[in-house]
Amino acid sequence: MKSTTTEYGDIKVLHLQGKITIGEGDVQLRGLVNEVLEEGARKIILDLGKVKYIDSSGIGELVSCYTTITNRGGKMRLTNLHSKIYSLLQLTALVSVFEIYDSNEDAVQTFN
């Protein structure tokens, strides 16, 4: 998994690319989220627009990230989900846990 980060004021957007799977992206995602939290970010958007595949370990890591961010007083949004990933979140009933938006701009507006 690869990633880049952009900022909208105090909002960090983590643009993820590739796969979030056991041994490939799950540990990287955890490290990335912990890094931005250590930098003081409390409003975090995970842009999954270029994530083509996520397995159960990746789903578990999204839940773990959500929990870590929330426990540190932050908020997390997911954006740009491919239909397969969205369907997987529906199947696991996680669409009711995560705040999911079609675009980063839509998600940014919810923080204000």
C-alpha positions in Angstrom: 0.0 0.0 0.0 1.2 3.5 -0.8 -0.1 6.7 0.6 0.1 10.5 0.4 -1.2 13.1 2.8 -2.9 16.5 2.1 -4.3 19.0 4.5 -7.4 21.1 4.6 -6.6 23.4 7.5 -6.6 21.1 10.6 -8.0 18.2 8.6 -5.6 15.5 7.4 -6.5 13.5 4.3 -4.7 10.2 3.9 -4.9 9.1 0.2 -4.4 5.4 0.2 -3.5 3.3 -2.9 -3.2 -0.4 -3.5 -4.4 -3.2 -1.3 -5.2 -3.2 2.4 -4.5 -6.9 3.3 -2.8 -8.9 5.9 0.9 -8.4 5.6 0.7 -5.8 2.9 -1.3 -2.7 4.0 -2.8 -3.3 7.4 0.3 -2.6 9.4 1.2 0.4 7.2 -2.3 1.8 7.7 -2.0 1.5 11.5 1.4 3.2 11.4 0.2 6.0 9.2 -2.8 6.8 11.4 -0.6 6.7 14.5 1.8 9.1 12.9 -0.8 11.7 12.1 -2.3 11.4 15.5 1.2 11.9 17.1 1.5 15.1 15.0 -1.7 16.3 16.6 -4.3 15.6 13.9 -7.8 14.9 15.3 -9.8 15.2 12.1 -8.8 12.4 9.7 -10.2 11.4 6.3 -9.2 8.1 4.7 -9.5 8.4 1.0 -10.0 4.9 -0.3 -10.5 5.9 -4.0 -7.4 4.1 -5.2 -7.8 1.1 -2.9 -8.8 -1.8 -5.2 -9.0 -4.6 -2.6 -9.4 -5.0 1.1 -9.5 -8.3 3.0 -10.9 -9.1 6.5 -7.6 -8.0 8.1 -7.9 -4.7 6.3 -11.5 -4.3 7.5 -10.3 -5.1 11.0 -7.6 -2.5 10.7 -10.2 0.2 9.6 -12.2 -0.6 12.7 -9.0 -0.4 14.8 -8.1 2.9 13.3 -11.6 4.2 14.0 -11.3 3.1 17.6 -7.9 4.6 18.1 -8.8 7.9 16.6 -12.1 8.1 18.6 -10.3 7.2 21.8 -7.9 10.0 21.3 -10.7 12.5 20.8 -10.6 12.5 17.0 -13.0 11.8 14.2 -12.6 9.7 11.1 -14.3 9.8 7.7 -14.0 7.4 4.8 -14.3 8.7 1.2 -14.4 7.6 -2.4 -15.1 3.9 -1.8 -15.3 1.5 -4.7 -18.6 -0.3 -4.9 -17.0 -3.6 -3.9 -15.5 -2.1 -0.8 -18.8 -0.4 0.1 -20.7 -3.7 -0.4 -18.2 -5.4 1.9 -18.9 -2.7 4.6 -22.6 -3.2 4.1 -22.3 -7.0 4.4 -20.4 -6.5 7.7 -22.8 -3.8 8.9 -20.0 -1.4 9.3 -21.7 1.2 7.1 -23.6 2.1 10.3 -20.3 2.6 12.2 -18.2 4.6 9.7 -19.2 8.0 8.2 -18.8 7.5 4.5 -18.8 10.2 1.9 -18.6 10.4 -1.9 -15.8 12.9 -1.9 -13.1 14.5 0.3 -14.8 17.9 -0.1 -18.1 16.4 1.3 -16.3 14.9 4.2 -14.4 18.1 4.9 -17.7 20.0 5.2 -18.9 17.7 8.0 -16.0 18.7 10.3 -17.1 22.4 10.3 
